[in-house]
Structure formats: structure tokens, C-alpha cells
Amino acid sequence: MFNFNNVANKASRMLNKVGFQVKKYSPEILICAGVIGVGASGVMACRATTKLSDIINKANDDIIKTDEVIANPDMLPEGSEEYTEEDAAKDKVIIRAHMVMDIVKLYAPSVILGGLSLTAILTSNNILRKRNIALAAAYASTNKTLKEYRQRVVERFGEDVDKQLRFNTKQEEIETTVIDEKTGKEKKVKKTIEVYDPNTLSEFAVIFDESNVNWSKTPGANKMFLINQQRYLNDKLKAEGRLFVNDVNNALGFPITAAGQVAGWVYDEKHPIGDNCIDFGLFDLDNPRAVDFVNGYERSIIIDYNCDGNILKYLDEPRNKQYGLR
């Protein structure tokens, strides 16, 4: 038996699904429509221009006729009133007004289409801007919650525990052989080191290896490149006051990321909100791979940026006083 309610519900769900997809991809739809509309507007304007000379020539011919009537009154039909120069001046004004109106009508479709196309492009940009603001706000909220949590961990358990929880590291005791300075003989000593899982790095971590255009087979060259880039980027951070993760990625030869557009560093000497510097972790003594890289035993290294998180909120002018920034 035919059930009208089921059909109506399915149709409603389908329409809502289509509407959701249109809303989701509305920026892309609007920008494509705007670009196509701008092109079509240009074509219509070019076609209209081919008819412009006809309008202007017709108006000029009518003006010439009024002058001829003034010069030759005999051209007036019998019984017509006298055609004075004042009448001719009024007619010329009317002729020119009609010419302007005809030109406006000629170009109106292309102008309207061009205006609608530009409106579509601006609307698309406005939608994307609002979405980016919403994403930045969500990221800021999450980052704030994480920082507050880490602060509580530091206050209760100390910075070492915070570091272990953040990077999922643990302490392991290893046995190494060293030379006794007094006797000159080898002896076994136990040493505690931090061991970490590279799969638990942050979303900003990158691997500097042979896939990078700036990587070299010479370990020392890689070390000097990263040290010099870190020094240069820190100087740039101090000079500009802020730097995004994508700025660092570009400098090191890594692809840019969506998160790198909002995350980065803010430099403020009086009121630091983070480390107040860019650190690649090259000299992290608790990281055996970093130690081997600096000492020339490794040619590649994992870089986990120490960024301050979403810095757009710190650069927002109304909030600068709140965060102690100028």
C-alpha cells in the first residue's frame, strides 16, 4: 500500500541532504559562479561596444538635422510653427539624454552581471573568513584547555612529569662503559635516559630527511643548515613579533599545513606567552636521536616545533591588553 508519509519523509531527507551539500560547498560554488560571471560580463560588454557607434552616430545625425533646420527654415513642413535656436537647443538636450539612456540600456546587462559576479566572489570570501574564524576559535579553546591542564600538572608534579606526559616519554636505565679518570680502567655505570615514542609527536612534527630539498648526505651540513635557519628565524621573530608555523616550514623546505596558518610563535620580551623563541630541539640531551644528529652519527632528525599554539588570538588588537601585548 502506498504510504504518502514515508515518501514525504524520504523526499524531505533528500532535499535536506542536497541543501546541506550546497551549504557545505557554497564558497566553491559562489567563487566558480563569480569567475564565470565576470568572464561572461566581459564578453557581453564587448558585444555591446560593437553597437555603441550606431547609437552615437544616430544621435549625431539628429543633432545635425536640427542645425540644418535652423539654417534652412524651408525644410519645415507647411503650417509648422517657427523653429528657433532655443527649440533646437532643447531638442539637442533631449537627443543627448536619449543617447545616454540607450547607452545605459546597452551596457546594463553586462554591468548587472558583473556586479552579481563580484558579489558572489565577495560572499564566498566572507563565508570562508567566518569559517576560519570559527575554526580558529575552536582551536584556541582546545589549546587553552590543554595549556591549563599542563599548568596544573606542572604545579602538582613538576615540569619533568609534564614533559613525560606531553611527549609520552619514560625513563629507562641503561648500562654504559666509561673510563675511570683515576685508575684509567673501564667500568660499568648506570645512566637514566628519557625514551620517547616517535608516533606520539605533535601535529607540527616534521622529519628532516632525504625527502627534503635542503637535506644533504653530509651530517654536518644538515646540522649547520638547521642551526643557521633556527638562528635566522629567531631573529625574524624578534624583528616582526610573530611568526607562523608555515613561515618556518617554508624556510626549512617543508609543505605548508592548515594548522600552520594559525599556529606559531609570539615574541614579547616583557610578557612572554611561551618560550619566546623557536626551538627545533636539536640540543635536547634527553633525546638520543638528537644527540646522535648533533654529534654527526645521524643525517636525519625529527623536529617537533615548540610553537605557542594559535597566535591569532594574541594578535587580535582588542585582546592585546588582556594578554599583555602591545
Secondary structure as GFF3:
##gff-version 3
##sequence-region A 1 326
A	DSSP	alpha_helix	4	24	.	.	.	ID=ss1
A	DSSP	alpha_helix	26	71	.	.	.	ID=ss2
A	DSSP	three_ten_helix	73	75	.	.	.	ID=ss3
A	DSSP	alpha_helix	85	157	.	.	.	ID=ss4
A	DSSP	alpha_helix	159	167	.	.	.	ID=ss5
A	DSSP	beta_strand	169	179	.	.	.	ID=ss6
A	DSSP	beta_strand	186	196	.	.	.	ID=ss7
A	DSSP	three_ten_helix	198	200	.	.	.	ID=ss8
A	DSSP	beta_strand	206	208	.	.	.	ID=ss9
A	DSSP	alpha_helix	219	240	.	.	.	ID=ss10
A	DSSP	beta_strand	242	244	.	.	.	ID=ss11
A	DSSP	alpha_helix	245	252	.	.	.	ID=ss12
A	DSSP	three_ten_helix	259	261	.	.	.	ID=ss13
A	DSSP	beta_strand	264	266	.	.	.	ID=ss14
A	DSSP	alpha_helix	288	294	.	.	.	ID=ss15
A	DSSP	beta_strand	301	303	.	.	.	ID=ss16
A	DSSP	alpha_helix	312	315	.	.	.	ID=ss17
A	DSSP	three_ten_helix	317	319	.	.	.	ID=ss18
###
